Amino acid sequence: MVRRKGTSRVSGPQSSTNDGGGPGPAAPSFPSLRERRPVVYWVVIVAVVAMVLSTVASFVSALV
């Protein structure tokens, strides 16, 4: 794809490196938080679960 001058839109592909017509090789992706910092990931997961449980518990205690 080629970026047009003066706009944020892009045009279609100019040339294809593969003859299949499908997408080319996948672009390298940024690793997820789970892969980069697993301790931070699990701390966030535990914190979210704790907040959900406390919210459910407060609703239950309000009903009882």
mmCIF file as Biopython writes it, N, C-alpha, C and O atoms, coordinates in Angstrom:
data_model
#
loop_
_atom_site.group_PDB
_atom_site.id
_atom_site.type_symbol
_atom_site.label_atom_id
_atom_site.label_alt_id
_atom_site.label_comp_id
_atom_site.label_asym_id
_atom_site.label_entity_id
_atom_site.label_seq_id
_atom_site.pdbx_PDB_ins_code
_atom_site.Cartn_x
_atom_site.Cartn_y
_atom_site.Cartn_z
_atom_site.occupancy
_atom_site.B_iso_or_equiv
_atom_site.auth_seq_id
_atom_site.auth_asym_id
_atom_site.pdbx_PDB_model_num
ATOM 1   N N  . MET A ? 1  ? 0.831   -1.182  0.000  1.0 0.0 1  A 1 
ATOM 2   C CA . MET A ? 1  ? 0.000   0.000   0.000  1.0 0.0 1  A 1 
ATOM 3   C C  . MET A ? 1  ? 0.875   1.245   0.000  1.0 0.0 1  A 1 
ATOM 4   O O  . MET A ? 1  ? 1.967   1.264   0.568  1.0 0.0 1  A 1 
ATOM 5   N N  . VAL A ? 2  ? 0.375   2.255   -0.637 1.0 0.0 2  A 1 
ATOM 6   C CA . VAL A ? 2  ? 1.121   3.499   -0.742 1.0 0.0 2  A 1 
ATOM 7   C C  . VAL A ? 2  ? 0.288   4.622   -0.130 1.0 0.0 2  A 1 
ATOM 8   O O  . VAL A ? 2  ? -0.897  4.759   -0.434 1.0 0.0 2  A 1 
ATOM 9   N N  . ARG A ? 3  ? 0.907   5.420   0.728  1.0 0.0 3  A 1 
ATOM 10  C CA . ARG A ? 3  ? 0.196   6.523   1.352  1.0 0.0 3  A 1 
ATOM 11  C C  . ARG A ? 3  ? 0.113   7.679   0.361  1.0 0.0 3  A 1 
ATOM 12  O O  . ARG A ? 3  ? 1.111   8.066   -0.248 1.0 0.0 3  A 1 
ATOM 13  N N  . ARG A ? 4  ? -1.084  8.218   0.213  1.0 0.0 4  A 1 
ATOM 14  C CA . ARG A ? 4  ? -1.267  9.363   -0.667 1.0 0.0 4  A 1 
ATOM 15  C C  . ARG A ? 4  ? -0.811  10.621  0.041  1.0 0.0 4  A 1 
ATOM 16  O O  . ARG A ? 4  ? -0.947  10.747  1.258  1.0 0.0 4  A 1 
ATOM 17  N N  . LYS A ? 5  ? -0.280  11.534  -0.713 1.0 0.0 5  A 1 
ATOM 18  C CA . LYS A ? 5  ? 0.226   12.779  -0.140 1.0 0.0 5  A 1 
ATOM 19  C C  . LYS A ? 5  ? -0.926  13.667  0.291  1.0 0.0 5  A 1 
ATOM 20  O O  . LYS A ? 5  ? -1.854  13.898  -0.484 1.0 0.0 5  A 1 
ATOM 21  N N  . GLY A ? 6  ? -0.878  14.171  1.527  1.0 0.0 6  A 1 
ATOM 22  C CA . GLY A ? 6  ? -1.856  15.118  1.994  1.0 0.0 6  A 1 
ATOM 23  C C  . GLY A ? 6  ? -3.104  14.525  2.623  1.0 0.0 6  A 1 
ATOM 24  O O  . GLY A ? 6  ? -3.954  15.276  3.101  1.0 0.0 6  A 1 
ATOM 25  N N  . THR A ? 7  ? -3.249  13.189  2.641  1.0 0.0 7  A 1 
ATOM 26  C CA . THR A ? 7  ? -4.411  12.578  3.270  1.0 0.0 7  A 1 
ATOM 27  C C  . THR A ? 7  ? -3.957  11.445  4.172  1.0 0.0 7  A 1 
ATOM 28  O O  . THR A ? 7  ? -2.797  11.034  4.144  1.0 0.0 7  A 1 
ATOM 29  N N  . SER A ? 8  ? -4.886  10.950  4.970  1.0 0.0 8  A 1 
ATOM 30  C CA . SER A ? 8  ? -4.558  9.815   5.822  1.0 0.0 8  A 1 
ATOM 31  C C  . SER A ? 8  ? -5.005  8.505   5.194  1.0 0.0 8  A 1 
ATOM 32  O O  . SER A ? 8  ? -4.846  7.443   5.796  1.0 0.0 8  A 1 
ATOM 33  N N  . ARG A ? 9  ? -5.561  8.569   3.997  1.0 0.0 9  A 1 
ATOM 34  C CA . ARG A ? 9  ? -6.025  7.355   3.332  1.0 0.0 9  A 1 
ATOM 35  C C  . ARG A ? 9  ? -4.879  6.694   2.575  1.0 0.0 9  A 1 
ATOM 36  O O  . ARG A ? 9  ? -3.896  7.340   2.210  1.0 0.0 9  A 1 
ATOM 37  N N  . VAL A ? 10 ? -5.029  5.413   2.354  1.0 0.0 10 A 1 
ATOM 38  C CA . VAL A ? 10 ? -4.007  4.686   1.598  1.0 0.0 10 A 1 
ATOM 39  C C  . VAL A ? 10 ? -4.645  4.084   0.368  1.0 0.0 10 A 1 
ATOM 40  O O  . VAL A ? 10 ? -5.837  3.776   0.360  1.0 0.0 10 A 1 
ATOM 41  N N  . SER A ? 11 ? -3.847  3.916   -0.673 1.0 0.0 11 A 1 
ATOM 42  C CA . SER A ? 11 ? -4.335  3.301   -1.900 1.0 0.0 11 A 1 
ATOM 43  C C  . SER A ? 11 ? -4.070  1.798   -1.842 1.0 0.0 11 A 1 
ATOM 44  O O  . SER A ? 11 ? -3.440  1.309   -0.904 1.0 0.0 11 A 1 
ATOM 45  N N  . GLY A ? 12 ? -4.540  1.089   -2.820 1.0 0.0 12 A 1 
ATOM 46  C CA . GLY A ? 12 ? -4.347  -0.355  -2.876 1.0 0.0 12 A 1 
ATOM 47  C C  . GLY A ? 12 ? -2.891  -0.705  -3.120 1.0 0.0 12 A 1 
ATOM 48  O O  . GLY A ? 12 ? -2.065  0.177   -3.352 1.0 0.0 12 A 1 
ATOM 49  N N  . PRO A ? 13 ? -2.579  -1.987  -3.069 1.0 0.0 13 A 1 
ATOM 50  C CA . PRO A ? 13 ? -1.183  -2.398  -3.262 1.0 0.0 13 A 1 
ATOM 51  C C  . PRO A ? 13 ? -0.714  -2.120  -4.682 1.0 0.0 13 A 1 
ATOM 52  O O  . PRO A ? 13 ? -1.453  -2.351  -5.639 1.0 0.0 13 A 1 
ATOM 53  N N  . GLN A ? 14 ? 0.500   -1.631  -4.821 1.0 0.0 14 A 1 
ATOM 54  C CA . GLN A ? 14 ? 1.064   -1.342  -6.132 1.0 0.0 14 A 1 
ATOM 55  C C  . GLN A ? 14 ? 1.547   -2.616  -6.812 1.0 0.0 14 A 1 
ATOM 56  O O  . GLN A ? 14 ? 1.292   -2.837  -7.996 1.0 0.0 14 A 1 
ATOM 57  N N  . SER A ? 15 ? 2.238   -3.440  -6.061 1.0 0.0 15 A 1 
ATOM 58  C CA . SER A ? 15 ? 2.716   -4.699  -6.620 1.0 0.0 15 A 1 
ATOM 59  C C  . SER A ? 15 ? 2.688   -5.752  -5.533 1.0 0.0 15 A 1 
ATOM 60  O O  . SER A ? 15 ? 2.787   -5.445  -4.346 1.0 0.0 15 A 1 
ATOM 61  N N  . SER A ? 16 ? 2.554   -6.981  -5.948 1.0 0.0 16 A 1 
ATOM 62  C CA . SER A ? 16 ? 2.474   -8.077  -4.989 1.0 0.0 16 A 1 
ATOM 63  C C  . SER A ? 16 ? 3.710   -8.951  -5.123 1.0 0.0 16 A 1 
ATOM 64  O O  . SER A ? 16 ? 4.160   -9.234  -6.234 1.0 0.0 16 A 1 
ATOM 65  N N  . THR A ? 17 ? 4.258   -9.380  -3.989 1.0 0.0 17 A 1 
ATOM 66  C CA . THR A ? 17 ? 5.436   -10.239 -4.026 1.0 0.0 17 A 1 
ATOM 67  C C  . THR A ? 17 ? 5.052   -11.704 -4.166 1.0 0.0 17 A 1 
ATOM 68  O O  . THR A ? 17 ? 5.877   -12.522 -4.573 1.0 0.0 17 A 1 
ATOM 69  N N  . ASN A ? 18 ? 3.808   -12.046 -3.832 1.0 0.0 18 A 1 
ATOM 70  C CA . ASN A ? 18 ? 3.389   -13.440 -4.000 1.0 0.0 18 A 1 
ATOM 71  C C  . ASN A ? 18 ? 2.377   -13.530 -5.128 1.0 0.0 18 A 1 
ATOM 72  O O  . ASN A ? 18 ? 1.662   -12.567 -5.402 1.0 0.0 18 A 1 
ATOM 73  N N  . ASP A ? 19 ? 2.312   -14.674 -5.778 1.0 0.0 19 A 1 
ATOM 74  C CA . ASP A ? 19 ? 1.423   -14.846 -6.913 1.0 0.0 19 A 1 
ATOM 75  C C  . ASP A ? 19 ? 0.066   -15.402 -6.499 1.0 0.0 19 A 1 
ATOM 76  O O  . ASP A ? 19 ? -0.824  -15.523 -7.341 1.0 0.0 19 A 1 
ATOM 77  N N  . GLY A ? 20 ? -0.116  -15.741 -5.230 1.0 0.0 20 A 1 
ATOM 78  C CA . GLY A ? 20 ? -1.352  -16.333 -4.769 1.0 0.0 20 A 1 
ATOM 79  C C  . GLY A ? 20 ? -2.481  -15.330 -4.631 1.0 0.0 20 A 1 
ATOM 80  O O  . GLY A ? 20 ? -3.645  -15.729 -4.590 1.0 0.0 20 A 1 
ATOM 81  N N  . GLY A ? 21 ? -2.180  -14.050 -4.560 1.0 0.0 21 A 1 
ATOM 82  C CA . GLY A ? 21 ? -3.211  -13.051 -4.424 1.0 0.0 21 A 1 
ATOM 83  C C  . GLY A ? 21 ? -3.652  -12.852 -2.987 1.0 0.0 21 A 1 
ATOM 84  O O  . GLY A ? 21 ? -4.442  -11.950 -2.710 1.0 0.0 21 A 1 
ATOM 85  N N  . GLY A ? 22 ? -3.170  -13.658 -2.079 1.0 0.0 22 A 1 
ATOM 86  C CA . GLY A ? 22 ? -3.545  -13.540 -0.677 1.0 0.0 22 A 1 
ATOM 87  C C  . GLY A ? 22 ? -2.650  -12.556 0.038  1.0 0.0 22 A 1 
ATOM 88  O O  . GLY A ? 22 ? -1.811  -11.903 -0.582 1.0 0.0 22 A 1 
ATOM 89  N N  . PRO A ? 23 ? -2.828  -12.448 1.346  1.0 0.0 23 A 1 
ATOM 90  C CA . PRO A ? 23 ? -1.981  -11.526 2.103  1.0 0.0 23 A 1 
ATOM 91  C C  . PRO A ? 23 ? -0.535  -12.002 2.140  1.0 0.0 23 A 1 
ATOM 92  O O  . PRO A ? 23 ? -0.255  -13.198 2.053  1.0 0.0 23 A 1 
ATOM 93  N N  . GLY A ? 24 ? 0.359   -11.060 2.268  1.0 0.0 24 A 1 
ATOM 94  C CA . GLY A ? 24 ? 1.780   -11.369 2.333  1.0 0.0 24 A 1 
ATOM 95  C C  . GLY A ? 24 ? 2.165   -11.905 3.696  1.0 0.0 24 A 1 
ATOM 96  O O  . GLY A ? 24 ? 1.298   -12.298 4.477  1.0 0.0 24 A 1 
ATOM 97  N N  . PRO A ? 25 ? 3.441   -11.924 3.988  1.0 0.0 25 A 1 
ATOM 98  C CA . PRO A ? 25 ? 3.874   -12.414 5.295  1.0 0.0 25 A 1 
ATOM 99  C C  . PRO A ? 25 ? 3.369   -11.516 6.411  1.0 0.0 25 A 1 
ATOM 100 O O  . PRO A ? 25 ? 3.220   -10.307 6.234  1.0 0.0 25 A 1 
ATOM 101 N N  . ALA A ? 26 ? 3.111   -12.114 7.551  1.0 0.0 26 A 1 
ATOM 102 C CA . ALA A ? 26 ? 2.582   -11.360 8.687  1.0 0.0 26 A 1 
ATOM 103 C C  . ALA A ? 26 ? 3.630   -10.394 9.218  1.0 0.0 26 A 1 
ATOM 104 O O  . ALA A ? 26 ? 4.814   -10.720 9.295  1.0 0.0 26 A 1 
ATOM 105 N N  . ALA A ? 27 ? 3.179   -9.211  9.579  1.0 0.0 27 A 1 
ATOM 106 C CA . ALA A ? 27 ? 4.082   -8.213  10.146 1.0 0.0 27 A 1 
ATOM 107 C C  . ALA A ? 27 ? 4.448   -8.620  11.567 1.0 0.0 27 A 1 
ATOM 108 O O  . ALA A ? 27 ? 3.622   -9.203  12.270 1.0 0.0 27 A 1 
ATOM 109 N N  . PRO A ? 28 ? 5.669   -8.325  12.002 1.0 0.0 28 A 1 
ATOM 110 C CA . PRO A ? 28 ? 6.029   -8.667  13.379 1.0 0.0 28 A 1 
ATOM 111 C C  . PRO A ? 28 ? 5.163   -7.869  14.349 1.0 0.0 28 A 1 
ATOM 112 O O  . PRO A ? 28 ? 4.957   -6.670  14.165 1.0 0.0 28 A 1 
ATOM 113 N N  . SER A ? 29 ? 4.664   -8.535  15.370 1.0 0.0 29 A 1 
ATOM 114 C CA . SER A ? 29 ? 3.768   -7.870  16.303 1.0 0.0 29 A 1 
ATOM 115 C C  . SER A ? 29 ? 4.482   -7.569  17.611 1.0 0.0 29 A 1 
ATOM 116 O O  . SER A ? 29 ? 5.475   -8.207  17.961 1.0 0.0 29 A 1 
ATOM 117 N N  . PHE A ? 30 ? 3.957   -6.595  18.315 1.0 0.0 30 A 1 
ATOM 118 C CA . PHE A ? 30 ? 4.487   -6.224  19.620 1.0 0.0 30 A 1 
ATOM 119 C C  . PHE A ? 30 ? 4.054   -7.290  20.609 1.0 0.0 30 A 1 
ATOM 120 O O  . PHE A ? 30 ? 2.871   -7.629  20.643 1.0 0.0 30 A 1 
ATOM 121 N N  . PRO A ? 31 ? 4.956   -7.834  21.414 1.0 0.0 31 A 1 
ATOM 122 C CA . PRO A ? 31 ? 4.561   -8.896  22.341 1.0 0.0 31 A 1 
ATOM 123 C C  . PRO A ? 31 ? 3.569   -8.388  23.386 1.0 0.0 31 A 1 
ATOM 124 O O  . PRO A ? 31 ? 3.615   -7.228  23.795 1.0 0.0 31 A 1 
ATOM 125 N N  . SER A ? 32 ? 2.678   -9.271  23.806 1.0 0.0 32 A 1 
ATOM 126 C CA . SER A ? 32 ? 1.648   -8.882  24.765 1.0 0.0 32 A 1 
ATOM 127 C C  . SER A ? 32 ? 2.257   -8.697  26.148 1.0 0.0 32 A 1 
ATOM 128 O O  . SER A ? 32 ? 3.389   -9.099  26.415 1.0 0.0 32 A 1 
ATOM 129 N N  . LEU A ? 33 ? 1.465   -8.074  27.017 1.0 0.0 33 A 1 
ATOM 130 C CA . LEU A ? 33 ? 1.907   -7.858  28.396 1.0 0.0 33 A 1 
ATOM 131 C C  . LEU A ? 33 ? 2.152   -9.192  29.084 1.0 0.0 33 A 1 
ATOM 132 O O  . LEU A ? 33 ? 3.041   -9.304  29.928 1.0 0.0 33 A 1 
ATOM 133 N N  . ARG A ? 34 ? 1.374   -10.195 28.728 1.0 0.0 34 A 1 
ATOM 134 C CA . ARG A ? 34 ? 1.539   -11.520 29.332 1.0 0.0 34 A 1 
ATOM 135 C C  . ARG A ? 34 ? 2.903   -12.110 29.005 1.0 0.0 34 A 1 
ATOM 136 O O  . ARG A ? 34 ? 3.492   -12.807 29.831 1.0 0.0 34 A 1 
ATOM 137 N N  . GLU A ? 35 ? 3.413   -11.834 27.799 1.0 0.0 35 A 1 
ATOM 138 C CA . GLU A ? 35 ? 4.725   -12.351 27.404 1.0 0.0 35 A 1 
ATOM 139 C C  . GLU A ? 35 ? 5.860   -11.492 27.943 1.0 0.0 35 A 1 
ATOM 140 O O  . GLU A ? 35 ? 6.907   -12.014 28.328 1.0 0.0 35 A 1 
ATOM 141 N N  . ARG A ? 36 ? 5.658   -10.164 27.974 1.0 0.0 36 A 1 
ATOM 142 C CA . ARG A ? 36 ? 6.739   -9.272  28.394 1.0 0.0 36 A 1 
ATOM 143 C C  . ARG A ? 36 ? 6.916   -9.245  29.902 1.0 0.0 36 A 1 
ATOM 144 O O  . ARG A ? 36 ? 8.039   -9.369  30.390 1.0 0.0 36 A 1 
ATOM 145 N N  . ARG A ? 37 ? 5.828   -9.084  30.651 1.0 0.0 37 A 1 
ATOM 146 C CA . ARG A ? 37 ? 5.889   -8.980  32.113 1.0 0.0 37 A 1 
ATOM 147 C C  . ARG A ? 37 ? 4.790   -9.849  32.716 1.0 0.0 37 A 1 
ATOM 148 O O  . ARG A ? 37 ? 3.713   -9.348  33.041 1.0 0.0 37 A 1 
ATOM 149 N N  . PRO A ? 38 ? 5.054   -11.155 32.868 1.0 0.0 38 A 1 
ATOM 150 C CA . PRO A ? 38 ? 3.997   -12.044 33.348 1.0 0.0 38 A 1 
ATOM 151 C C  . PRO A ? 38 ? 3.543   -11.747 34.775 1.0 0.0 38 A 1 
ATOM 152 O O  . PRO A ? 38 ? 2.382   -11.990 35.104 1.0 0.0 38 A 1 
ATOM 153 N N  . VAL A ? 39 ? 4.426   -11.227 35.634 1.0 0.0 39 A 1 
ATOM 154 C CA . VAL A ? 39 ? 4.035   -10.927 37.016 1.0 0.0 39 A 1 
ATOM 155 C C  . VAL A ? 39 ? 3.020   -9.791  37.026 1.0 0.0 39 A 1 
ATOM 156 O O  . VAL A ? 39 ? 2.017   -9.870  37.734 1.0 0.0 39 A 1 
ATOM 157 N N  . VAL A ? 40 ? 3.263   -8.745  36.256 1.0 0.0 40 A 1 
ATOM 158 C CA . VAL A ? 40 ? 2.332   -7.616  36.184 1.0 0.0 40 A 1 
ATOM 159 C C  . VAL A ? 40 ? 0.994   -8.086  35.615 1.0 0.0 40 A 1 
ATOM 160 O O  . VAL A ? 40 ? -0.062  -7.670  36.090 1.0 0.0 40 A 1 
ATOM 161 N N  . TYR A ? 41 ? 1.035   -8.939  34.613 1.0 0.0 41 A 1 
ATOM 162 C CA . TYR A ? 41 ? -0.185  -9.470  34.008 1.0 0.0 41 A 1 
ATOM 163 C C  . TYR A ? 41 ? -1.027  -10.185 35.051 1.0 0.0 41 A 1 
ATOM 164 O O  . TYR A ? 41 ? -2.227  -9.929  35.159 1.0 0.0 41 A 1 
ATOM 165 N N  . TRP A ? 42 ? -0.410  -11.083 35.826 1.0 0.0 42 A 1 
ATOM 166 C CA . TRP A ? 42 ? -1.169  -11.856 36.807 1.0 0.0 42 A 1 
ATOM 167 C C  . TRP A ? 42 ? -1.631  -10.991 37.975 1.0 0.0 42 A 1 
ATOM 168 O O  . TRP A ? 42 ? -2.686  -11.258 38.551 1.0 0.0 42 A 1 
ATOM 169 N N  . VAL A ? 43 ? -0.870  -9.964  38.336 1.0 0.0 43 A 1 
ATOM 170 C CA . VAL A ? 43 ? -1.321  -9.049  39.389 1.0 0.0 43 A 1 
ATOM 171 C C  . VAL A ? 43 ? -2.567  -8.306  38.923 1.0 0.0 43 A 1 
ATOM 172 O O  . VAL A ? 43 ? -3.501  -8.118  39.703 1.0 0.0 43 A 1 
ATOM 173 N N  . VAL A ? 44 ? -2.592  -7.884  37.670 1.0 0.0 44 A 1 
ATOM 174 C CA . VAL A ? 44 ? -3.768  -7.201  37.123 1.0 0.0 44 A 1 
ATOM 175 C C  . VAL A ? 44 ? -4.960  -8.147  37.079 1.0 0.0 44 A 1 
ATOM 176 O O  . VAL A ? 44 ? -6.075  -7.750  37.415 1.0 0.0 44 A 1 
ATOM 177 N N  . ILE A ? 45 ? -4.740  -9.386  36.671 1.0 0.0 45 A 1 
ATOM 178 C CA . ILE A ? 45 ? -5.824  -10.366 36.615 1.0 0.0 45 A 1 
ATOM 179 C C  . ILE A ? 45 ? -6.409  -10.591 38.009 1.0 0.0 45 A 1 
ATOM 180 O O  . ILE A ? 45 ? -7.629  -10.602 38.171 1.0 0.0 45 A 1 
ATOM 181 N N  . VAL A ? 46 ? -5.553  -10.770 39.018 1.0 0.0 46 A 1 
ATOM 182 C CA . VAL A ? 46 ? -6.015  -10.990 40.390 1.0 0.0 46 A 1 
ATOM 183 C C  . VAL A ? 46 ? -6.764  -9.763  40.906 1.0 0.0 46 A 1 
ATOM 184 O O  . VAL A ? 46 ? -7.775  -9.903  41.593 1.0 0.0 46 A 1 
ATOM 185 N N  . ALA A ? 47 ? -6.279  -8.562  40.582 1.0 0.0 47 A 1 
ATOM 186 C CA . ALA A ? 47 ? -6.945  -7.339  41.030 1.0 0.0 47 A 1 
ATOM 187 C C  . ALA A ? 47 ? -8.336  -7.211  40.412 1.0 0.0 47 A 1 
ATOM 188 O O  . ALA A ? 47 ? -9.277  -6.815  41.100 1.0 0.0 47 A 1 
ATOM 189 N N  . VAL A ? 48 ? -8.482  -7.535  39.142 1.0 0.0 48 A 1 
ATOM 190 C CA . VAL A ? 48 ? -9.783  -7.452  38.481 1.0 0.0 48 A 1 
ATOM 191 C C  . VAL A ? 48 ? -10.748 -8.471  39.083 1.0 0.0 48 A 1 
ATOM 192 O O  . VAL A ? 48 ? -11.913 -8.159  39.329 1.0 0.0 48 A 1 
ATOM 193 N N  . VAL A ? 49 ? -10.262 -9.682  39.318 1.0 0.0 49 A 1 
ATOM 194 C CA . VAL A ? 49 ? -11.119 -10.704 39.935 1.0 0.0 49 A 1 
ATOM 195 C C  . VAL A ? 49 ? -11.544 -10.269 41.334 1.0 0.0 49 A 1 
ATOM 196 O O  . VAL A ? 49 ? -12.697 -10.470 41.715 1.0 0.0 49 A 1 
ATOM 197 N N  . ALA A ? 50 ? -10.631 -9.675  42.105 1.0 0.0 50 A 1 
ATOM 198 C CA . ALA A ? 50 ? -10.970 -9.212  43.451 1.0 0.0 50 A 1 
ATOM 199 C C  . ALA A ? 50 ? -12.029 -8.106  43.402 1.0 0.0 50 A 1 
ATOM 200 O O  . ALA A ? 50 ? -12.938 -8.081  44.232 1.0 0.0 50 A 1 
ATOM 201 N N  . MET A ? 51 ? -11.916 -7.202  42.442 1.0 0.0 51 A 1 
ATOM 202 C CA . MET A ? 51 ? -12.915 -6.136  42.328 1.0 0.0 51 A 1 
ATOM 203 C C  . MET A ? 51 ? -14.280 -6.695  41.936 1.0 0.0 51 A 1 
ATOM 204 O O  . MET A ? 51 ? -15.307 -6.255  42.452 1.0 0.0 51 A 1 
ATOM 205 N N  . VAL A ? 52 ? -14.289 -7.654  41.033 1.0 0.0 52 A 1 
ATOM 206 C CA . VAL A ? 52 ? -15.563 -8.250  40.622 1.0 0.0 52 A 1 
ATOM 207 C C  . VAL A ? 52 ? -16.198 -8.992  41.800 1.0 0.0 52 A 1 
ATOM 208 O O  . VAL A ? 52 ? -17.400 -8.867  42.032 1.0 0.0 52 A 1 
ATOM 209 N N  . LEU A ? 53 ? -15.405 -9.757  42.540 1.0 0.0 53 A 1 
ATOM 210 C CA . LEU A ? 53 ? -15.936 -10.495 43.680 1.0 0.0 53 A 1 
ATOM 211 C C  . LEU A ? 53 ? -16.448 -9.561  44.772 1.0 0.0 53 A 1 
ATOM 212 O O  . LEU A ? 53 ? -17.486 -9.825  45.380 1.0 0.0 53 A 1 
ATOM 213 N N  . SER A ? 54 ? -15.731 -8.481  45.021 1.0 0.0 54 A 1 
ATOM 214 C CA . SER A ? 54 ? -16.197 -7.548  46.046 1.0 0.0 54 A 1 
ATOM 215 C C  . SER A ? 54 ? -17.485 -6.846  45.619 1.0 0.0 54 A 1 
ATOM 216 O O  . SER A ? 54 ? -18.346 -6.575  46.456 1.0 0.0 54 A 1 
ATOM 217 N N  . THR A ? 55 ? -17.624 -6.551  44.333 1.0 0.0 55 A 1 
ATOM 218 C CA . THR A ? 55 ? -18.853 -5.938  43.839 1.0 0.0 55 A 1 
ATOM 219 C C  . THR A ? 55 ? -20.029 -6.904  43.965 1.0 0.0 55 A 1 
ATOM 220 O O  . THR A ? 55 ? -21.112 -6.514  44.400 1.0 0.0 55 A 1 
ATOM 221 N N  . VAL A ? 56 ? -19.817 -8.150  43.586 1.0 0.0 56 A 1 
ATOM 222 C CA . VAL A ? 56 ? -20.878 -9.152  43.710 1.0 0.0 56 A 1 
ATOM 223 C C  . VAL A ? 56 ? -21.230 -9.356  45.179 1.0 0.0 56 A 1 
ATOM 224 O O  . VAL A ? 56 ? -22.407 -9.462  45.522 1.0 0.0 56 A 1 
ATOM 225 N N  . ALA A ? 57 ? -20.225 -9.411  46.050 1.0 0.0 57 A 1 
ATOM 226 C CA . ALA A ? 57 ? -20.479 -9.601  47.480 1.0 0.0 57 A 1 
ATOM 227 C C  . ALA A ? 57 ? -21.257 -8.424  48.065 1.0 0.0 57 A 1 
ATOM 228 O O  . ALA A ? 57 ? -22.122 -8.621  48.919 1.0 0.0 57 A 1 
ATOM 229 N N  . SER A ? 58 ? -20.964 -7.220  47.622 1.0 0.0 58 A 1 
ATOM 230 C CA . SER A ? 58 ? -21.706 -6.061  48.156 1.0 0.0 58 A 1 
ATOM 231 C C  . SER A ? 58 ? -23.160 -6.093  47.700 1.0 0.0 58 A 1 
ATOM 232 O O  . SER A ? 58 ? -24.053 -5.729  48.465 1.0 0.0 58 A 1 
ATOM 233 N N  . PHE A ? 59 ? -23.412 -6.528  46.454 1.0 0.0 59 A 1 
ATOM 234 C CA . PHE A ? 59 ? -24.801 -6.661  46.001 1.0 0.0 59 A 1 
ATOM 235 C C  . PHE A ? 59 ? -25.536 -7.742  46.789 1.0 0.0 59 A 1 
ATOM 236 O O  . PHE A ? 59 ? -26.700 -7.566  47.148 1.0 0.0 59 A 1 
ATOM 237 N N  . VAL A ? 60 ? -24.868 -8.848  47.056 1.0 0.0 60 A 1 
ATOM 238 C CA . VAL A ? 60 ? -25.488 -9.925  47.813 1.0 0.0 60 A 1 
ATOM 239 C C  . VAL A ? 60 ? -25.795 -9.464  49.242 1.0 0.0 60 A 1 
ATOM 240 O O  . VAL A ? 60 ? -26.873 -9.740  49.768 1.0 0.0 60 A 1 
ATOM 241 N N  . SER A ? 61 ? -24.852 -8.768  49.863 1.0 0.0 61 A 1 
ATOM 242 C CA . SER A ? 61 ? -25.085 -8.305  51.234 1.0 0.0 61 A 1 
ATOM 243 C C  . SER A ? 61 ? -26.185 -7.241  51.287 1.0 0.0 61 A 1 
ATOM 244 O O  . SER A ? 61 ? -26.894 -7.137  52.287 1.0 0.0 61 A 1 
ATOM 245 N N  . ALA A ? 62 ? -26.329 -6.459  50.227 1.0 0.0 62 A 1 
ATOM 246 C CA . ALA A ? 62 ? -27.396 -5.461  50.197 1.0 0.0 62 A 1 
ATOM 247 C C  . ALA A ? 62 ? -28.762 -6.115  50.054 1.0 0.0 62 A 1 
ATOM 248 O O  . ALA A ? 62 ? -29.754 -5.605  50.575 1.0 0.0 62 A 1 
ATOM 249 N N  . LEU A ? 63 ? -28.820 -7.237  49.353 1.0 0.0 63 A 1 
ATOM 250 C CA . LEU A ? 63 ? -30.092 -7.930  49.174 1.0 0.0 63 A 1 
ATOM 251 C C  . LEU A ? 63 ? -30.490 -8.732  50.414 1.0 0.0 63 A 1 
ATOM 252 O O  . LEU A ? 63 ? -31.677 -8.948  50.657 1.0 0.0 63 A 1 
ATOM 253 N N  . VAL A ? 64 ? -29.525 -9.165  51.182 1.0 0.0 64 A 1 
ATOM 254 C CA . VAL A ? 64 ? -29.812 -9.997  52.362 1.0 0.0 64 A 1 
ATOM 255 C C  . VAL A ? 64 ? -29.999 -9.148  53.556 1.0 0.0 64 A 1 
ATOM 256 O O  . VAL A ? 64 ? -30.249 -9.662  54.646 1.0 0.0 64 A 1 
#
